Amino acid sequence: QVQVVESGGGLVQAGGSLRLSCTASGFAFDDFAMGWFRQAPGKEREGVSCISLSGASTYYADSVKGRFTISRDNAKNTLYLQMNSLKPEDTAMYYCAAGYGDPYPRDVFEETNFGYWGQGTQVTVSS
C-alpha cells in the first residue's frame, strides 16, 4: 500500500524557519523524483521544488530560490524541505508528491507527472 505522509508544518513568524519531512512507503522511493507543491487559500496549487532520483539535480520556483532547500535520504525513504526566511506569502498547504523516473527540467512542476500524493501539511507564516 502506497503511503506518502508529510509532517513538520506549523505556525511561524515571518523570518523564521521550518523543516518539512515526507516519508514514503509502498514503492521504490529511489526510482521516483520527488516534489513539493503548495496551495494557498483561493489559489491554484503550484510547484515549489523538485529533486531527482539521486538528489543530484534540484529545481526551485523563483519565489523560493535562495530560501528553500530540498533534499532526500533514499536510505530512509524521506524527502525534506528546509524553509528559511519565511514570508507571509509562503502560507499554504504543502504537499509532497512522487513521480516515476527523472523528469525533464521543463516538466518538473507538471502535476500529471506525479502519481503519488500526500495529504498535506499546513504552513502558516504570521507577519
C-alpha atoms as one frame of an Amber mdcrd trajectory, in Angstrom:
protein
   0.000   0.000   0.000   1.442   3.342  -1.079   1.712   5.973   1.619   3.085
   9.486   1.398   2.957  11.367   4.675   4.064  14.953   5.267   4.989  16.438
   8.614   6.675  19.466  10.099   4.220  22.197   9.264   3.093  24.760  11.790
   2.812  28.413  12.695   5.933  30.552  12.465   6.703  34.255  12.425   7.978
  35.962   9.321  11.720  35.466   9.010  11.570  32.146  10.787  12.301  28.625
   9.590  10.558  25.289   9.280  11.659  21.893   8.042   9.112  19.740   6.316
   9.520  15.999   6.027   7.821  13.487   3.780   8.024   9.790   4.489   7.108
   7.374   1.706   6.349   3.675   1.671   4.878   1.081  -0.639   7.009   1.928
  -3.672  10.670   2.047  -4.663  11.493   5.509  -3.371  14.787   5.813  -5.227
  13.032   5.203  -8.565  10.919   8.314  -8.097  11.593  12.008  -8.433  10.080
  13.868  -5.513   8.458  17.242  -5.370   6.913  19.755  -3.038   3.832  21.662
  -4.092   1.721  24.180  -2.205  -1.749  25.626  -2.348  -2.766  28.847  -0.672
  -6.419  29.657   0.032  -8.179  30.774  -3.117  -5.206  29.967  -5.321  -4.188
  27.131  -7.586  -1.647  24.593  -6.433   1.880  25.460  -7.549   5.198  23.704
  -7.707   7.736  24.708  -5.073  10.690  22.396  -5.510  11.666  19.107  -7.109
  14.582  16.723  -6.712  15.861  13.997  -8.998  16.122  10.310  -8.145  19.668
  10.548  -6.866  19.347  14.032  -5.443  21.948  15.379  -7.826  19.515  17.769
  -9.516  17.240  20.194  -7.710  14.739  22.705  -9.005  13.018  25.636  -7.332
  10.242  28.052  -8.069  11.568  31.580  -8.445   9.592  32.658  -5.379  11.567
  30.357  -3.064  15.037  30.288  -4.626  17.720  31.079  -2.089  15.366  30.485
   0.835  14.238  26.866   0.494  16.396  23.749   0.167  15.118  20.371  -0.943
  16.925  17.145  -0.081  16.263  13.453   0.151  17.552  10.457   2.068  16.924
   7.387  -0.060  18.039   5.074   2.745  15.224   6.449   4.887  12.661   6.921
   2.105  12.339  10.505   3.231  12.144  13.848   1.488  12.852  17.160   3.188
  12.203  20.824   2.576  14.178  23.294   4.664  12.393  26.628   4.572  14.238
  29.715   5.790  13.392  33.414   5.789   9.729  32.567   5.610   7.284  35.184
   4.399   3.540  35.535   4.943   3.056  34.703   1.258   4.539  31.265   1.938
   1.414  30.423   3.919  -0.182  27.396   2.271  -0.877  23.709   2.484   2.300
  21.942   1.411   2.080  18.654  -0.451   4.688  16.013  -1.131   4.477  14.126
  -4.417   6.303  11.273  -6.128   6.781  10.826  -9.862   8.342   7.812 -11.549
  11.697   8.493 -13.161  13.607  11.698 -13.613  11.555  14.488 -15.180  12.693
  16.728 -17.986  13.653  20.091 -16.466  10.766  21.772 -18.264   8.322  19.335
 -16.637   9.492  19.345 -13.023   6.327  21.068 -11.816   3.907  19.305 -14.151
   1.470  17.714 -11.719   0.433  14.971 -14.119   3.963  13.569 -13.816   3.405
  12.864 -10.122   1.314   9.801  -9.370   1.524   9.642  -5.599   0.498  12.494
  -3.329   0.322  13.092   0.391  -2.492  14.734   2.319  -0.530  17.884   3.011
   0.836  19.782   5.995  -0.204  23.343   6.797   2.381  26.105   6.977   1.253
  29.456   8.343   3.587  32.445   8.458   2.471  35.393  10.531   3.597  38.947
   9.831
